[in-house]
Amino acid sequence: MSSSESAPSPPQNPLIFPAAPEVTALLTPSIVLGAITEPTRLLVLKWLMEGGALSVNDLAARAGCASDAMSKHLRVLRNARLINAVRSPNGDGRMSFHQLPPLFCRTDAAGRPVLDFGSVILRL
C-alpha cells in the first residue's frame, strides 16, 4: 500500500453512532462501569432519562429506600460524572435535584433513547 492510500475503514454498525468526542474525554470506562453495576443506580439513570431533573426524595420514594441511602447512590453517580446536581425547578434551594447531562442523552437509529457514556452505551 502506498503512502497516499489509506487502509479501508471497518464497516459501521448502522444502529450505533460514535460518541461525541467530549464524552470519551470526560469519562473513565472503569469508573462508569463501577458506578452502574448497582441495580438502584441503573434505575436512577433510567428515571432521570425519562423524567428530567428529580429530587433526592422523589428518587428515594421510587426506589423504596431512605433519602440518605439515595444520596449515597447519587454521590457515586456524580463522582463518576454521569449526573449533575442542579437547582430546584421551583427555585427552592433546600431541595437537591439531579439530572443527566444532555451530552449523554441521544437516540439510536431505531429512535430509542440511549445513554451514551463513550465506551458504555445504555439502553434502559
N, CA, C and O of each residue as an XYZ file, in Angstrom:
496
protein
N       0.847     -1.170      0.000
C       0.000      0.000      0.000
C       0.891      1.231      0.000
O       1.824      1.333      0.797
N       0.607      2.143     -0.876
C       1.418      3.347     -0.949
C       1.012      4.319      0.144
O      -0.021      4.156      0.794
N       1.848      5.337      0.334
C       1.570      6.311      1.388
C       0.331      7.139      1.094
O      -0.254      7.710      2.014
N      -0.084      7.221     -0.165
C      -1.271      8.015     -0.500
C      -2.556      7.218     -0.284
O      -3.642      7.794     -0.209
N      -2.432      5.876     -0.182
C      -3.608      5.053      0.056
C      -3.787      4.878      1.557
O      -2.817      4.794      2.310
N      -5.019      4.827      1.967
C      -5.272      4.577      3.384
C      -5.942      3.223      3.537
O      -6.573      2.718      2.608
N      -5.799      2.653      4.704
C      -6.415      1.361      4.980
C      -7.925      1.526      4.959
O      -8.442      2.564      5.370
N      -8.638      0.508      4.482
C     -10.094      0.620      4.466
C     -10.623      0.700      5.900
O     -10.118      0.043      6.810
N     -11.652      1.523      6.066
C     -12.219      1.646      7.405
C     -13.138      0.464      7.666
O     -13.739     -0.074      6.737
N     -13.250      0.054      8.939
C     -14.112     -1.084      9.249
C     -15.570     -0.711      8.989
O     -15.931      0.463      9.076
N     -16.408     -1.694      8.673
C     -17.810     -1.389      8.426
C     -18.457     -0.840      9.700
O     -18.158     -1.288     10.806
N     -19.343      0.131      9.523
C     -20.025      0.753     10.654
C     -21.364      0.063     10.890
O     -22.092     -0.249      9.948
N     -21.669     -0.165     12.146
C     -22.964     -0.702     12.522
C     -23.969      0.440     12.419
O     -23.781      1.463     13.078
N     -25.028      0.308     11.620
C     -25.967      1.423     11.444
C     -26.767      1.735     12.699
O     -27.395      2.791     12.769
N     -26.765      0.857     13.688
C     -27.523      1.103     14.915
C     -26.690      1.774     15.993
O     -27.218      2.136     17.044
N     -25.409      1.944     15.752
C     -24.543      2.557     16.751
C     -23.856      3.763     16.141
O     -23.161      3.649     15.130
N     -24.052      4.915     16.757
C     -23.379      6.125     16.325
C     -22.188      6.347     17.241
O     -22.274      6.047     18.432
N     -21.096      6.856     16.733
C     -19.960      7.114     17.616
C     -20.297      8.194     18.631
O     -21.041      9.132     18.342
N     -19.735      8.043     19.824
C     -19.954      9.023     20.890
C     -19.296     10.340     20.519
O     -18.318     10.385     19.773
N     -19.852     11.393     21.053
C     -19.240     12.704     20.867
C     -17.848     12.680     21.499
O     -17.671     12.086     22.562
N     -16.869     13.307     20.874
C     -15.515     13.288     21.435
C     -15.459     13.832     22.856
O     -14.624     13.410     23.655
N     -16.351     14.772     23.169
C     -16.360     15.331     24.523
C     -16.693     14.257     25.557
O     -16.195     14.295     26.682
N     -17.544     13.293     25.166
C     -17.945     12.240     26.097
C     -16.760     11.356     26.433
O     -16.481     11.108     27.606
N     -16.064     10.881     25.421
C     -14.963      9.965     25.667
C     -13.839     10.634     26.438
O     -13.098      9.960     27.154
N     -13.696     11.940     26.307
C     -12.652     12.650     27.042
C     -13.041     12.875     28.503
O     -12.166     13.016     29.358
N     -14.338     12.911     28.798
C     -14.797     13.210     30.146
C     -14.773     12.028     31.096
O     -14.560     12.203     32.296
N     -14.989     10.826     30.576
C     -15.271      9.680     31.430
C     -14.210      8.595     31.344
O     -13.563      8.413     30.314
N     -14.049      7.881     32.448
C     -13.156      6.734     32.515
C     -14.026      5.478     32.519
O     -14.850      5.306     33.417
N     -13.856      4.595     31.527
C     -14.737      3.421     31.420
C     -14.838      2.589     32.691
O     -15.938      2.171     33.050
N     -13.743      2.336     33.378
C     -13.806      1.514     34.587
C     -14.617      2.188     35.694
O     -15.287      1.508     36.470
N     -14.561      3.511     35.771
C     -15.340      4.235     36.777
C     -16.825      4.209     36.402
O     -17.682      4.040     37.270
N     -17.128      4.377     35.117
C     -18.517      4.298     34.661
C     -19.085      2.919     34.982
O     -20.172      2.809     35.550
N     -18.360      1.878     34.623
C     -18.844      0.517     34.877
C     -19.021      0.259     36.371
O     -19.996     -0.371     36.781
N     -18.092      0.736     37.178
C     -18.226      0.566     38.624
C     -19.460      1.264     39.172
O     -20.110      0.751     40.083
N     -19.786      2.420     38.629
C     -20.932      3.191     39.124
C     -22.260      2.559     38.724
O     -23.228      2.641     39.480
N     -22.326      1.936     37.561
C     -23.611      1.427     37.086
C     -23.854     -0.037     37.426
O     -24.889     -0.584     37.044
N     -22.938     -0.686     38.128
C     -23.129     -2.106     38.443
C     -24.175     -2.331     39.533
O     -24.657     -3.453     39.692
N     -24.528     -1.316     40.266
C     -25.519     -1.455     41.328
C     -26.905     -1.217     40.723
O     -27.114     -0.191     40.075
N     -27.857     -2.138     40.915
C     -29.175     -2.029     40.268
C     -29.932     -0.733     40.572
O     -30.610     -0.204     39.691
N     -29.834     -0.220     41.782
C     -30.540      1.020     42.105
C     -30.004      2.174     41.274
O     -30.772      3.022     40.820
N     -28.700      2.213     41.071
C     -28.123      3.300     40.279
C     -28.546      3.210     38.815
O     -28.728      4.238     38.164
N     -28.705      1.997     38.290
C     -29.233      1.846     36.930
C     -30.656      2.376     36.849
O     -31.022      3.039     35.879
N     -31.457      2.085     37.869
C     -32.822      2.613     37.900
C     -32.824      4.133     37.956
O     -33.628      4.782     37.287
N     -31.934      4.697     38.746
C     -31.839      6.163     38.843
C     -31.553      6.748     37.464
O     -32.189      7.722     37.062
N     -30.607      6.168     36.741
C     -30.299      6.667     35.392
C     -31.521      6.570     34.485
O     -31.792      7.481     33.703
N     -32.256      5.466     34.588
C     -33.465      5.298     33.777
C     -34.494      6.365     34.138
O     -35.068      6.994     33.249
N     -34.731      6.573     35.419
C     -35.727      7.561     35.847
C     -35.330      8.971     35.429
O     -36.181      9.763     35.026
N     -34.046      9.286     35.523
C     -33.595     10.610     35.102
C     -33.714     10.777     33.587
O     -34.008     11.868     33.099
N     -33.485      9.699     32.852
C     -33.613      9.756     31.408
C     -35.078      9.995     31.024
O     -35.355     10.706     30.057
N     -36.000      9.415     31.765
C     -37.427      9.545     31.476
C     -38.032     10.841     32.001
O     -38.937     11.405     31.387
N     -37.519     11.316     33.156
C     -38.228     12.393     33.822
C     -37.494     13.693     34.008
O     -37.997     14.573     34.706
N     -36.336     13.858     33.422
C     -35.589     15.101     33.626
C     -35.035     15.191     35.030
O     -34.659     14.172     35.610
N     -34.977     16.387     35.587
C     -34.420     16.590     36.928
C     -35.397     16.071     37.982
O     -36.589     16.377     37.953
N     -34.863     15.278     38.913
C     -35.668     14.732     40.009
C     -34.959     14.983     41.326
O     -33.732     15.048     41.388
N     -35.754     15.123     42.381
C     -35.184     15.374     43.703
C     -34.722     14.075     44.349
O     -35.131     12.982     43.956
N     -33.870     14.223     45.336
C     -33.400     13.073     46.112
C     -34.597     12.342     46.711
O     -34.667     11.114     46.672
N     -35.538     13.107     47.266
C     -36.712     12.487     47.899
C     -37.572     11.741     46.882
O     -38.068     10.653     47.175
N     -37.758     12.315     45.685
C     -38.528     11.623     44.641
C     -37.854     10.306     44.257
O     -38.513      9.273     44.142
N     -36.557     10.352     44.063
C     -35.816      9.147     43.682
C     -35.840      8.102     44.792
O     -35.978      6.910     44.517
N     -35.708      8.539     46.043
C     -35.737      7.607     47.177
C     -37.107      6.935     47.276
O     -37.196      5.731     47.516
N     -38.166      7.710     47.093
C     -39.516      7.141     47.154
C     -39.725      6.111     46.044
O     -40.308      5.054     46.284
N     -39.254      6.411     44.838
C     -39.397      5.461     43.736
C     -38.631      4.174     44.002
O     -39.096      3.083     43.672
N     -37.443      4.312     44.606
C     -36.599      3.145     44.856
C     -36.991      2.398     46.127
O     -36.552      1.271     46.355
N     -37.823      3.036     46.954
C     -38.223      2.407     48.213
C     -37.085      2.357     49.215
O     -36.944      1.387     49.960
N     -36.272      3.405     49.230
C     -35.155      3.455     50.176
C     -35.153      4.800     50.902
O     -35.888      5.716     50.533
N     -34.331      4.905     51.920
C     -34.215      6.155     52.670
C     -33.490      7.199     51.828
O     -32.695      6.856     50.953
N     -33.763      8.459     52.092
C     -33.138      9.525     51.303
C     -31.629      9.566     51.495
O     -30.902      9.942     50.575
N     -31.135      9.181     52.697
C     -29.681      9.177     52.877
C     -29.025      8.073     52.046
O     -27.911      8.257     51.557
N     -29.697      6.929     51.879
C     -29.171      5.862     51.018
C     -29.164      6.329     49.565
O     -28.216      6.065     48.826
N     -30.227      7.023     49.160
C     -30.283      7.531     47.782
C     -29.193      8.581     47.569
O     -28.579      8.631     46.504
N     -28.955      9.409     48.571
C     -27.894     10.417     48.458
C     -26.543      9.767     48.191
O     -25.736     10.305     47.434
N     -26.292      8.624     48.801
C     -25.029      7.909     48.572
C     -24.953      7.390     47.133
O     -23.903      7.472     46.495
N     -26.065      6.859     46.629
C     -26.084      6.399     45.233
C     -25.826      7.572     44.288
O     -25.070      7.449     43.324
N     -26.457      8.697     44.570
C     -26.281      9.874     43.722
C     -24.851     10.397     43.780
O     -24.319     10.868     42.775
N     -24.234     10.317     44.946
C     -22.835     10.753     45.068
C     -21.930      9.900     44.181
O     -21.030     10.424     43.525
N     -22.166      8.584     44.159
C     -21.370      7.699     43.291
C     -21.549      8.091     41.828
O     -20.575      8.163     41.079
N     -22.790      8.343     41.422
C     -23.047      8.728     40.032
C     -22.459     10.096     39.698
O     -21.960     10.301     38.592
N     -22.513     11.035     40.649
C     -21.897     12.362     40.430
C     -20.388     12.242     40.330
O     -19.773     12.852     39.455
N     -19.782     11.458     41.223
C     -18.324     11.296     41.202
C     -17.850     10.627     39.913
O     -16.734     10.871     39.454
N     -18.703      9.782     39.331
C     -18.375      9.149     38.049
C     -18.660     10.087     36.878
O     -18.369      9.760     35.727
N     -19.232     11.259     37.181
C     -19.555     12.304     36.202
C     -20.690     11.911     35.272
O     -20.757     12.376     34.135
N     -21.593     11.047     35.760
C     -22.720     10.595     34.953
C     -23.956     11.461     35.137
O     -24.813     11.506     34.255
N     -24.064     12.152     36.276
C     -25.186     13.039     36.543
C     -24.670     14.345     37.125
O     -23.520     14.442     37.553
N     -25.544     15.349     37.133
C     -25.213     16.656     37.711
C     -26.243     17.023     38.758
O     -27.424     16.706     38.616
N     -25.795     17.691     39.810
C     -26.715     18.315     40.748
C     -27.142     19.637     40.134
O     -26.318     20.374     39.592
N     -28.427     19.935     40.220
C     -28.966     21.164     39.625
C     -29.881     21.859     40.622
O     -30.304     21.277     41.621
N     -30.171     23.109     40.325
C     -31.097     23.867     41.159
C     -32.510     23.319     41.009
O     -32.877     22.763     39.974
N     -33.270     23.488     42.042
C     -34.664     23.092     42.025
C     -35.404     23.861     40.934
O     -35.204     25.067     40.790
N     -36.257     23.182     40.163
C     -37.011     23.891     39.125
C     -37.884     25.024     39.677
O     -38.154     26.001     38.978
N     -38.321     24.891     40.929
C     -39.175     25.933     41.511
C     -38.381     26.961     42.312
O     -38.969     27.840     42.942
N     -37.058     26.860     42.295
C     -36.219     27.839     42.974
C     -35.995     27.583     44.448
O     -35.335     28.379     45.115
N     -36.533     26.482     44.980
C     -36.357     26.148     46.391
C     -34.959     25.583     46.595
O     -34.684     24.448     46.205
N     -34.076     26.366     47.203
C     -32.687     25.952     47.400
C     -32.494     24.881     48.447
O     -31.386     24.370     48.608
N     -33.557     24.526     49.170
C     -33.434     23.499     50.215
C     -33.483     22.093     49.642
O     -33.090     21.142     50.316
N     -33.954     21.943     48.421
C     -34.096     20.620     47.823
C     -32.971     20.372     46.821
O     -32.579     21.264     46.068
N     -32.467     19.152     46.829
C     -31.394     18.770     45.920
C     -31.977     17.986     44.746
O     -32.643     16.969     44.937
N     -31.721     18.466     43.538
C     -32.194     17.806     42.324
C     -30.999     17.321     41.514
O     -29.898     17.862     41.623
N     -31.231     16.299     40.703
C     -30.188     15.750     39.831
C     -30.754     15.518     38.445
O     -31.946     15.266     38.269
N     -29.863     15.609     37.460
C     -30.263     15.349     36.073
C     -29.089     14.762     35.308
O     -27.941     14.825     35.748
N     -29.403     14.192     34.159
C     -28.377     13.702     33.247
C     -27.882     14.867     32.405
O     -28.691     15.674     31.949
N     -26.580     14.978     32.186
C     -26.102     15.994     31.256
C     -26.634     15.695     29.853
O     -26.564     14.550     29.407
N     -27.161     16.691     29.155
C     -27.720     16.449     27.812
C     -26.727     15.811     26.848
O     -27.131     15.136     25.901
N     -25.447     16.013     27.075
C     -24.419     15.441     26.211
C     -24.512     13.917     26.126
O     -24.150     13.326     25.108
N     -24.998     13.280     27.197
C     -25.057     11.818     27.235
C     -26.360     11.254     26.681
O     -26.450     10.048     26.450
N     -27.356     12.079     26.463
C     -28.682     11.615     26.045
C     -28.833     11.738     24.542
O     -28.629     12.812     23.976
N     -29.186     10.650     23.905
C     -29.415     10.674     22.466
C     -30.353      9.539     22.103
O     -30.800      8.800     22.980
N     -30.649      9.395     20.852
C     -31.463      8.277     20.371
C     -30.639      7.464     19.386
O     -29.764      7.990     18.699
N     -30.937      6.167     19.330
C     -30.232      5.324     18.368
C     -30.961      5.391     17.025
O     -31.933      6.132     16.881
N     -30.498      4.627     16.057
C     -31.064      4.676     14.714
C     -32.524      4.238     14.690
O     -33.272      4.621     13.790
N     -32.932      3.439     15.671
C     -34.320      2.981     15.744
C     -35.205      3.981     16.485
O     -36.405      3.751     16.635
N     -34.623      5.090     16.949
C     -35.396      6.107     17.645
C     -35.562      5.869     19.130
O     -36.309      6.593     19.789
N     -34.879      4.864     19.677
C     -34.962      4.578     21.109
C     -33.975      5.444     21.865
O     -32.869      5.688     21.381
N     -34.359      5.918     23.054
C     -33.421      6.717     23.840
C     -32.290      5.846     24.393
O     -32.518      4.720     24.835
N     -31.089      6.378     24.362
C     -29.930      5.689     24.929
C     -29.098      6.700     25.710
O     -29.144      7.903     25.455
N     -28.347      6.183     26.653
C     -27.348      6.986     27.356
C     -26.004      6.586     26.803
O     -25.617      5.420     26.881
N     -25.295      7.535     26.250
C     -24.017      7.272     25.609
C     -22.909      7.856     26.469
O     -22.703      9.069     26.500
N     -22.193      6.971     27.172
C     -21.080      7.377     28.017
C     -19.748      7.083     27.345
O     -18.750      6.839     28.023
N     -19.726      7.104     26.038
C     -18.490      6.854     25.300
C     -18.292      5.372     25.086
O     -18.829      4.808     24.132
N     -17.534      4.732     25.951
C     -17.284      3.302     25.801
C     -18.418      2.449     26.356
O     -18.409      1.229     26.195
N     -19.389      3.073     27.004
C     -20.535      2.374     27.577
C     -21.808      3.042     27.054
O     -22.016      4.240     27.245
N     -22.656      2.252     26.392
C     -23.935      2.765     25.912
C     -25.029      1.968     26.618
O     -25.026      0.737     26.591
N     -25.963      2.676     27.248
C     -27.049      2.027     27.970
C     -28.362      2.233     27.239
O     -28.728      3.354     26.887
N     -29.051      1.150     27.020
C     -30.429      1.196     26.511
C     -31.299      0.719     27.650
O     -31.376     -0.478     27.929
N     -31.956      1.660     28.307
C     -32.725      1.321     29.509
C     -34.206      1.240     29.235
O     -34.987      0.964     30.146
